[in-house]
Amino acid sequence: MSFDWSLLLGPYGGVVAGAFGTGCAAGYAFCVRTILKVSDGRLDEFRAEIARERKDCDERISSINDDRREERKAYEGRISRLEKRVFELEDRSYTGQLRQMAQVRQSSKDMGIIELGGTPDDA
């Protein structure tokens, strides 16, 4: 049983070409109706998921920035207290040095020691 291919070049060729075209159109319609709708639905799901994740990220960023602001305020408070304490210690140290110098001068005067650059009358 052999098929005569020459029939496709004649009147049957148009019928075969029409059937092929109809099959292609039906396949295209099927793809558009099913596969593309499914993919459009998936794209909508992905867009919604992206929107949710962006919202979550924005909330996290906002929370992190709030935490950083609070920590910065706390650190600035600590730094100002430490600076105040350092200044107090420096003042005490300076006052203590002045007191020591005054005591040394007084004791040297009491002992009759002449300071450098001074005269015997200063003693």
C-alpha positions as CSV (number, residue, x, y, z in Angstrom):
1,M,0.0,0.0,0.0
2,S,1.8,3.0,-1.3
3,F,0.6,6.5,-1.0
4,D,0.8,8.6,-4.1
5,W,2.4,11.8,-3.1
6,S,1.6,13.5,-6.4
7,L,-2.0,13.8,-5.1
8,L,-0.8,16.5,-2.6
9,L,0.2,18.6,-5.5
10,G,-3.2,18.6,-6.9
11,P,-6.6,19.3,-5.5
12,Y,-5.9,17.4,-2.3
13,G,-2.9,19.7,-1.5
14,G,-5.2,22.6,-0.8
15,V,-7.3,20.5,1.5
16,V,-4.2,19.3,3.4
17,A,-2.9,22.9,3.6
18,G,-6.2,24.2,4.9
19,A,-6.3,21.4,7.5
20,F,-2.8,22.2,8.6
21,G,-3.7,25.9,8.8
22,T,-6.8,25.1,10.8
23,G,-4.7,22.9,13.2
24,C,-2.2,25.7,13.7
25,A,-4.9,28.2,14.4
26,A,-6.5,25.8,16.9
27,G,-3.2,25.2,18.6
28,Y,-2.5,29.0,18.8
29,A,-6.0,29.6,20.3
30,F,-5.5,26.8,22.8
31,C,-2.1,28.3,23.8
32,V,-3.6,31.8,24.2
33,R,-6.6,30.6,26.2
34,T,-4.8,28.2,28.5
35,I,-1.1,28.7,28.8
36,L,-1.1,32.5,28.6
37,K,-4.0,32.8,31.0
38,V,-2.1,30.5,33.5
39,S,1.1,32.5,33.0
40,D,-0.8,35.8,33.4
41,G,-2.3,34.5,36.7
42,R,1.2,33.5,37.8
43,L,2.5,36.9,36.9
44,D,-0.3,38.5,39.0
45,E,0.6,36.2,41.9
46,F,4.3,37.2,41.5
47,R,3.4,40.9,41.4
48,A,1.3,40.6,44.6
49,E,4.2,38.7,46.3
50,I,6.7,41.3,45.3
51,A,4.4,44.1,46.6
52,R,4.1,42.2,49.9
53,E,7.8,41.7,50.2
54,R,8.5,45.4,49.4
55,K,6.1,46.4,52.1
56,D,7.8,44.0,54.5
57,C,11.2,45.3,53.5
58,D,10.0,48.9,54.0
59,E,8.7,48.1,57.5
60,R,12.0,46.4,58.4
61,I,14.0,49.3,57.1
62,S,11.9,51.7,59.0
63,S,12.2,49.6,62.2
64,I,16.0,49.4,61.8
65,N,16.2,53.2,61.2
66,D,14.1,53.8,64.4
67,D,16.4,51.5,66.4
68,R,19.5,53.3,65.0
69,R,18.0,56.6,66.0
70,E,17.3,55.4,69.6
71,E,20.8,53.9,69.9
72,R,22.3,57.1,68.6
73,K,20.4,59.1,71.2
74,A,21.6,56.7,73.9
75,Y,25.2,56.9,72.7
76,E,25.1,60.7,72.5
77,G,23.8,60.8,76.1
78,R,26.6,58.5,77.2
79,I,29.2,60.5,75.4
80,S,27.9,63.8,76.9
81,R,28.0,62.3,80.4
82,L,31.6,60.9,79.8
83,E,32.7,64.3,78.4
84,K,31.3,66.0,81.5
85,R,33.1,63.5,83.7
86,V,36.4,64.0,81.9
87,F,36.1,67.8,82.2
88,E,35.3,67.4,86.0
89,L,38.4,65.2,86.4
90,E,40.5,67.6,84.4
91,D,39.3,70.5,86.6
92,R,40.1,68.5,89.7
93,S,43.5,67.5,88.4
94,Y,44.3,71.1,87.4
95,T,43.0,72.4,90.8
96,G,45.0,69.7,92.6
97,Q,48.2,70.7,90.7
98,L,47.7,74.3,91.5
99,R,47.2,73.4,95.2
100,Q,50.3,71.3,95.1
101,M,52.3,74.1,93.5
102,A,51.1,76.5,96.1
103,Q,52.0,74.1,98.9
104,V,55.5,73.7,97.4
105,R,56.0,77.4,97.2
106,Q,54.8,77.9,100.7
107,S,57.0,75.2,102.1
108,S,60.0,76.5,100.1
109,K,59.3,80.0,101.5
110,D,59.0,78.5,105.0
111,M,62.3,76.8,104.6
112,G,64.0,79.9,103.1
113,I,64.6,78.4,99.7
114,I,64.8,81.0,96.9
115,E,62.8,80.2,93.8
116,L,64.4,80.2,90.4
117,G,64.3,83.7,89.0
118,G,63.5,85.1,92.4
119,T,65.6,87.3,94.8
120,P,66.5,86.7,98.4
121,D,64.0,89.4,99.3
122,D,61.1,87.3,97.9
123,A,61.9,84.5,100.4
